[in-house]
Amino acid sequence: MAVDLKIWSDETRWRSARADKVAWLIDSQAYFSAAYDALLKARRSVLLLGWGFDPRTRLSPDGGVDGGESDEIGKVLLRLTELNPNLDVRVLVWKSSLPISATQEFFPHRARKWFEGTGVKFHLDDAVPIGACHHQKLLVIDDEVAITGGGDFATDRWDSVVHRDDDVRRLHHDHSHHPPRHEVMVMVGGQAARELGNLARERWARAVDEVSAAGPPSDGPNPWPGNVRSDLAGIDVHISRTEPAWRHHPAIREIRRLTRDSLFAAKKFIYLENQYFTSPLVAEALAARLSEPYGPEVVLITTLQAPSWFDRLTMDRLRSVMIRRLHEADVFGRFRAYSPVTSGGKPIIVHSKVTIIDDDIVRIGSANLNNRSFGFDTELELGLQAKNDAERAIIRHLRGSLVGHFMARDAEAVERAMGTDDSLSRAIEALNRHGRLLPLSPTWLSPLARFIADFHLGDPTSPKDSFRPFMRRRFLDEQVREIAAESGMLRFINSDQNP
C-alpha cells in the first residue's frame, strides 16, 4: 500500500531535484571505496563538509591501490591538486571544542598543517552558537556526484557489512583496533548532486566569506564510481536541513517537521536506525502510532551503549526513558528495539541515521533522533518516495538488506521470513537464532540519572535553552502536547481506513 499523506512541502525540504542515479552505500567500506574512485575522477571541483576529519584516514585498507600510492585521504587530495592545479578542492569541517578534538588526537585542528600552502583549501567552521556543532556530512565531486549520510573521514570509521570481531583492516593510524561500526550513506548523480554542491558553496561562503560559483556542466567522463551500481534511476530526491538561529540567519527545522510527518504517514512499517534516540517528539509520535489498533510496526536499531562516557551519562539515560515510554504504549505488541552485536558478542556501534516508512519512503542523512539534530546543530538529509511498484520493491529490498545484514542474512531471507502476514518483527524473531540482535530494554535510573533525563542535559533543543535546562523542559512539554493533539486528530481522520 502506498503512502497517501503528503509529507514533502516547503516546511519539510529545502529543495527537490532529479537524481539520474541513486545508490545506497551500506557501511564505510562501500562509502570509502566509492569516494576514492570518484575522487580520482575529479576534474573541476571537490567539496567536502564534515563534523570531523582526519587526513590519515585510509580509503582502501583492504588493498586495491595502484602504483603504490597512499590511500590516505589527505594525501589523495594533495596528489589530486598537484596533478591538476585547476582542480578546486575545498574542505570545510566543524571547529570542534578542544575536549572533543582531544578524543580524535586533536584532529581536525591538526589537519590545518597538512594543507597549509597547498592547493587544498581547508577551513574550520565555527559559525554556530556556543555548544552547537556543524554535523552535515557531504562530498560533492564536479557537481555531478554527491554522497551524504552519517559518515565522516576518520581513522575509527571503516568497517565492512560483515562486522567481523577482529578485522585486521579495522585499524587506527597507530595500528590499534577500533570497534565494529555500522554506517549508511546515499550517493546521487545529476541535478540532485548539483543542488548539494550549491548547499556546500553556501556553507563555504558563510564560513569563509568567499563566494565560489558552480562551474558549467562538463562534457567529460562522469565521476560516478565504476564499482557502484545504481539502485534507483530517474527519481526526485528531497534535501532537508536543520540550522540553528545564528546572528541574522533564522532557524531552519525542516528535518524536525519531516520526521514528525513521516511517522504519522506510516501505514505498515516504521524502520529506524540511529545513533541516538532521545527526542520526546519522536517518542510521543511513535507512542501514538503504537496505541492504534491497526497502526504500523516499529523497529528501532541502535547502539547497545554509547562509546563516550559523556554520551553514556546523558544520551543513554535519556534513551532509556524513551524506550520505557514506548514499551508502555505498545499495547498491541508492535514495538521492537534492538542493539546489534558481532558473531562473538561485541557491540556494533550504530552510527547510521536511516528512516524507512512502509515500502515507500527512504530518508538517509546526518540527523539523529534527538533534540540537537532538530534545532541546535546543522544537519543534512536526503529523502525520496517511491512512485511505482518497482521502486517500492527496491525500498523493501533495502530494508531487508539493512536488518538482515546484522543477522548475517540477505534481503531475500528477510522477505521469506516476513511470511503471509508481512511482519518485520516476526521475521527478525525467526532469523535471529544466534542472538545477533539483542532486545533493548529500559534500565533502572539513579536519582542523578533521572535528573539528567528529566531535563535532557546534553541535548538542547535550540540556542534559547542550550544553557537553560528548565526552559528546555518547558519546550519539550510543549512538544509532547503538540504531538498528543495532532495524533488524536489524525486518528479520527484515519478511523474509516482501518479494517
C-alpha positions in Angstrom: 0.0 0.0 0.0 1.5 3.4 -1.0 1.8 6.2 1.5 -1.1 8.6 0.7 -0.2 11.5 3.0 1.8 14.4 1.6 5.0 15.0 3.5 7.1 17.0 1.1 6.5 20.7 1.4 8.3 24.0 2.0 8.2 23.1 5.7 10.0 19.8 5.2 12.5 20.3 2.5 14.9 22.9 1.2 14.9 21.8 -2.5 13.8 18.9 -4.6 15.8 17.8 -7.6 16.1 15.0 -10.1 18.7 12.3 -9.5 19.6 10.3 -12.6 21.2 7.7 -10.3 20.8 6.8 -6.6 22.9 4.2 -4.7 22.8 3.0 -1.1 26.3 2.6 0.4 26.0 0.3 3.4 28.9 0.6 5.8 32.1 2.5 5.3 33.9 0.0 3.1 31.4 0.8 0.4 31.4 4.6 1.2 35.2 4.9 1.3 35.7 2.8 -1.8 33.1 4.8 -3.8 34.6 8.1 -2.6 38.1 7.1 -3.6 37.0 6.0 -7.1 35.1 9.3 -7.6 37.9 11.5 -6.2 40.3 10.0 -8.7 38.0 11.1 -11.5 37.5 14.7 -10.2 38.3 17.3 -12.9 36.8 20.6 -11.7 35.9 20.6 -8.0 35.8 18.6 -4.8 33.6 20.0 -1.9 33.7 18.2 1.4 31.7 19.1 4.6 32.2 17.2 7.8 31.8 17.1 11.6 35.3 15.6 11.9 38.2 14.9 9.5 41.4 13.0 9.9 43.7 13.2 6.8 45.3 9.9 7.8 42.1 8.0 7.1 42.7 5.2 4.7 40.1 4.8 1.9 41.2 1.4 0.8 42.6 -0.6 3.8 41.6 -3.8 2.0 44.1 -3.1 -0.8 43.4 -2.2 -4.4 45.7 0.9 -4.5 47.5 1.2 -7.8 51.2 2.1 -8.2 52.0 2.1 -4.5 50.3 5.4 -3.9 49.0 6.2 -0.5 45.3 5.9 0.0 45.1 8.3 3.0 42.5 10.9 2.1 44.8 13.8 3.0 47.5 12.6 0.6 44.9 11.7 -2.1 43.6 15.3 -2.0 47.1 16.8 -2.2 48.0 14.5 -5.0 44.9 15.5 -7.0 45.8 19.2 -6.7 49.4 18.6 -7.7 48.3 16.6 -10.8 45.6 19.1 -11.7 46.3 22.7 -10.4 42.9 23.8 -11.8 41.1 21.4 -9.5 39.2 23.4 -6.8 39.4 21.4 -3.6 37.6 22.8 -0.5 37.3 21.1 2.8 35.0 22.7 5.5 35.0 21.0 8.9 33.4 21.9 12.2 35.9 23.7 14.5 35.3 21.3 17.4 35.9 22.2 21.0 39.3 21.0 22.4 37.8 18.3 24.7 36.1 16.7 21.7 39.1 17.2 19.5 41.3 15.6 22.1 39.4 12.4 21.7 40.3 12.5 18.0 44.1 13.1 18.6 43.3 16.9 18.2 42.0 16.4 14.6 40.6 18.2 12.7 42.7 21.1 14.2 46.0 19.4 13.3 44.8 19.0 9.7 45.4 22.7 9.0 49.2 22.0 9.0 48.7 19.2 6.4 47.2 21.6 3.8 48.9 24.9 4.6 50.5 26.3 1.5 48.9 23.6 -0.8 46.2 23.6 -3.4 43.7 22.2 -0.9 41.6 25.0 0.7 41.0 23.8 4.3 38.9 25.7 6.8 37.5 25.1 10.3 34.0 26.4 10.6 32.8 27.8 13.9 29.8 29.7 12.6 27.3 28.2 15.0 26.1 29.1 18.5 28.2 28.2 21.5 27.8 24.5 22.3 26.3 23.6 18.8 28.2 21.8 16.0 28.3 21.5 12.3 27.1 18.0 11.7 26.4 18.0 8.0 28.4 15.4 6.1 28.7 15.8 2.3 31.1 15.1 -0.5 30.4 16.6 -3.9 32.6 15.9 -7.0 32.3 18.1 -10.1 28.7 18.8 -9.2 27.9 15.5 -10.8 28.2 13.0 -7.9 27.3 13.7 -4.3 27.4 11.4 -1.2 25.8 12.2 2.1 24.8 10.4 5.3 26.2 10.0 8.7 29.8 9.2 8.0 33.0 11.2 8.3 36.5 10.5 7.2 38.2 9.4 10.4 40.5 6.5 11.3 37.9 4.8 13.5 35.1 4.6 10.9 36.0 1.9 8.4 34.1 -1.4 8.6 32.5 -4.0 6.2 29.0 -5.3 6.2 30.3 -8.5 7.9 31.3 -6.6 11.0 33.9 -9.2 11.9 35.1 -9.4 15.5 38.8 -8.8 14.8 39.0 -7.5 11.3 42.7 -6.7 10.6 41.6 -3.9 8.3 39.7 -2.1 11.1 42.7 -0.2 12.4 43.6 3.2 13.8 46.6 5.0 12.4 48.7 3.6 15.3 47.5 0.0 14.2 45.3 -0.4 17.3 41.9 -1.9 16.6 38.7 0.1 16.7 35.2 -1.3 17.4 32.9 -2.5 14.6 30.8 0.2 13.3 27.7 0.4 11.1 27.1 3.3 8.7 24.8 4.2 5.8 25.3 6.8 3.1 23.4 7.6 -0.1 25.0 8.7 -3.4 23.2 10.6 -6.1 24.0 11.9 -9.6 22.6 14.6 -11.9 20.7 17.7 -10.8 20.5 16.5 -7.2 24.3 16.5 -7.0 24.4 20.0 -8.4 22.0 21.3 -5.7 24.0 19.7 -3.0 27.0 21.4 -4.4 25.1 24.7 -4.1 24.4 23.9 -0.5 28.1 23.2 0.2 29.1 26.5 -1.5 26.5 28.4 0.6 28.2 26.9 3.7 31.6 27.9 2.5 30.5 31.5 1.7 29.0 31.8 5.2 32.1 30.4 7.0 34.9 31.9 4.9 33.2 35.0 3.4 34.2 33.9 0.0 31.8 33.2 -2.8 32.5 30.4 -5.3 30.3 29.8 -8.3 29.4 26.4 -9.8 31.3 25.7 -13.0 29.5 24.9 -16.3 28.3 21.4 -16.8 31.1 19.2 -18.0 31.0 17.2 -21.2 33.8 14.9 -20.0 33.6 11.4 -18.3 31.2 11.2 -15.4 32.9 10.7 -12.0 30.3 8.2 -10.8 32.3 5.2 -9.4 32.6 2.4 -11.7 32.3 -0.2 -8.9 28.9 1.1 -7.8 25.7 0.0 -9.4 22.8 2.4 -9.0 19.8 1.2 -7.1 17.3 3.7 -8.5 17.3 5.9 -11.6 15.3 9.0 -12.6 13.7 9.8 -9.3 13.2 13.1 -7.4 15.1 13.4 -4.2 14.4 16.0 -1.4 17.0 17.9 0.5 16.2 18.7 4.1 18.2 20.6 6.7 18.5 21.7 10.3 20.2 25.0 11.1 20.1 26.8 14.5 19.3 30.5 14.6 22.6 32.3 14.2 23.2 36.0 14.1 20.9 37.2 11.2 20.2 33.7 9.9 16.8 32.3 11.1 16.4 28.8 12.4 15.6 26.0 9.9 13.8 22.9 11.2 12.9 21.0 8.1 14.1 17.7 9.4 12.1 18.0 12.6 8.8 18.6 10.7 9.6 15.9 8.2 10.3 13.4 11.0 7.0 14.1 12.6 5.1 13.9 9.3 6.8 10.8 8.3 5.9 8.9 11.4 2.3 9.8 11.1 2.3 8.9 7.4 3.2 5.2 8.0 0.7 2.5 7.4 2.6 -0.7 7.9 6.2 -0.3 8.9 8.4 2.3 10.6 12.1 1.2 10.4 14.6 3.3 12.2 18.4 3.1 12.5 20.0 5.7 14.6 22.9 6.5 16.9 20.7 8.3 19.5 17.0 8.1 20.5 16.2 10.8 22.9 13.6 13.1 21.3 10.3 13.3 23.1 8.7 14.5 19.8 9.7 11.2 18.2 8.8 9.0 21.2 5.4 10.6 21.6 4.6 10.3 17.9 5.6 6.6 18.0 3.7 6.0 21.2 0.6 7.5 19.5 1.0 5.1 16.5 1.6 2.1 18.7 -1.6 2.8 20.6 -3.7 2.5 17.4 -5.2 -1.0 16.9 -4.2 -1.2 13.3 -1.1 1.0 13.4 2.4 0.3 12.0 5.1 -2.0 13.3 8.0 0.0 14.8 11.6 -1.4 14.7 14.5 0.5 16.1 18.1 -0.4 15.7 20.6 1.5 17.9 23.8 1.0 19.8 23.9 -1.0 23.0 26.0 1.6 24.8 27.4 4.9 23.6 31.2 4.8 23.1 31.9 8.0 25.0 31.5 8.4 28.8 29.6 11.7 28.3 27.0 10.1 26.0 26.6 7.2 28.3 25.9 9.6 31.2 23.5 11.7 29.2 22.1 10.2 25.9 21.9 6.6 27.1 19.9 7.7 30.2 17.5 9.7 28.0 17.1 6.8 25.6 16.1 4.5 28.4 13.2 6.8 29.3 12.1 6.9 25.7 12.3 3.1 25.4 10.2 2.7 28.6 7.6 5.1 27.2 7.2 3.0 24.0 7.1 -0.3 25.9 4.3 1.1 28.0 2.4 2.4 24.9 2.9 -0.9 23.0 -0.4 -2.4 24.0 -0.7 -4.4 20.7 2.9 -5.8 20.7 4.2 -4.0 17.6 7.4 -2.3 19.0 10.9 -3.8 18.9 14.2 -2.2 19.8 17.5 -4.0 19.2 21.2 -3.5 19.5 23.4 -5.4 17.1 26.5 -7.4 18.1 29.1 -9.4 16.2 29.2 -13.2 16.0 31.5 -13.1 19.0 29.2 -10.8 21.0 31.0 -7.5 20.6 28.7 -4.5 20.4 28.5 -2.8 16.9 28.4 1.0 17.0 25.3 2.0 15.1 26.2 5.4 13.6 23.7 5.3 10.7 20.7 7.7 10.5 18.0 5.9 8.4 14.2 6.1 8.4 12.2 3.8 6.1 8.4 4.3 6.1 6.5 1.3 4.7 7.9 0.4 1.2 7.6 4.0 0.1 9.9 6.5 1.8 13.6 6.4 2.5 15.4 9.1 4.4 19.2 9.0 5.0 21.3 11.7 6.5 23.3 13.1 9.4 20.4 13.8 11.8 20.0 11.8 15.0 16.7 11.2 16.7 17.5 13.7 19.4 16.7 17.3 20.3 20.1 18.7 19.0 19.5 17.4 15.5 16.1 19.0 15.3 17.1 22.5 16.2 20.6 23.1 17.7 23.2 21.5 15.3 23.4 21.8 11.5 22.1 18.7 9.7 21.5 17.4 6.2 19.3 14.7 4.8 18.2 13.2 1.5 14.7 11.7 1.2 12.8 10.0 -1.6 9.4 8.5 -2.2 8.6 5.5 -4.5 6.2 6.2 -7.3 5.6 2.7 -8.6 5.7 -0.9 -7.5 9.2 -1.4 -8.9 10.6 1.4 -6.8 8.7 0.1 -3.7 10.3 -3.3 -4.2 13.8 -1.7 -4.2 13.0 0.1 -0.9 11.7 -3.1 0.5 14.9 -4.8 -0.5 17.0 -2.0 1.2 15.2 -2.5 4.5 15.6 -6.3 4.2 19.3 -5.8 3.5 19.8 -3.5 6.4 18.1 -5.5 9.1 19.3 -8.8 7.6 23.0 -8.0 7.5 23.0 -7.7 11.3 22.0 -11.3 11.4 24.2 -12.5 8.5 21.1 -12.8 6.4 20.3 -11.4 3.0 17.2 -9.4 2.0 15.6 -12.4 0.4 15.8 -14.3 3.6 14.1 -11.5 5.5 11.4 -11.3 2.8 10.6 -15.0 3.1 10.6 -14.8 6.9 8.0 -12.0 6.8 5.6 -14.6 5.5 2.0 -14.1 4.6 1.3 -11.7 7.5 4.0 -9.4 6.2 5.5 -8.8 9.7 9.0 -7.4 10.0 9.2 -8.1 13.8 8.3 -11.7 13.3 10.9 -12.1 10.6 13.6 -10.8 12.9 12.5 -13.1 15.7 12.6 -16.1 13.2 16.0 -15.2 11.8 17.7 -14.0 15.0 18.6 -17.5 16.2 22.2 -16.7 17.1 21.2 -13.6 19.1 23.0 -11.1 16.8 20.2 -8.5 17.6 19.9 -8.1 21.3 16.5 -6.8 22.6 16.9 -3.4 24.1 15.1 -2.8 27.4 14.9 0.3 29.7 17.3 0.3 32.6 17.0 1.4 36.2 17.9 5.1 36.7 19.6 6.5 39.8 18.3 9.8 41.1 21.2 11.6 39.3 20.4 9.8 36.0 16.7 10.6 36.5 17.6 14.3 36.9 19.7 14.2 33.7 16.9 12.6 31.8 14.2 14.9 33.2 16.0 18.0 31.9 17.6 16.4 28.9 21.1 17.6 29.9 23.5 17.4 27.0 20.6 17.5 24.5 19.4 21.1 24.0 16.6 21.9 21.5 17.9 25.3 20.4 20.3 28.2 21.3 17.5 29.5 23.5 17.7 26.7 26.0 21.3 25.5 25.5 22.3 26.8 28.9 18.8 26.8 30.4 17.6 23.3 31.1 14.5 24.5 33.0 13.4 26.3 29.8 14.2 23.2 27.8 11.9 21.2 30.0 9.1 23.6 29.2 9.8 23.5 25.4 9.8 19.7 25.5 6.5 19.5 27.4 5.0 21.8 24.6 6.3 19.3 22.0 4.6 16.4 23.8 1.3 18.3 23.9 1.6 19.2 20.3 2.0 15.5 19.3 -0.8 14.4 21.6 -3.2 16.9 19.9 -2.1 16.0 16.4 -2.2 12.3 17.0 -5.8 12.5 18.2 -6.8 14.5 15.2 -5.1 12.0 12.8 -6.6 9.0 14.5 -10.1 10.5 14.0 -9.3 11.3 10.3 -8.0 7.9 9.5 -10.5 5.9 11.5 -12.5 4.9 8.5 -9.5 3.4 6.8 -8.9 0.8 9.5 -10.3 -2.7 8.8 
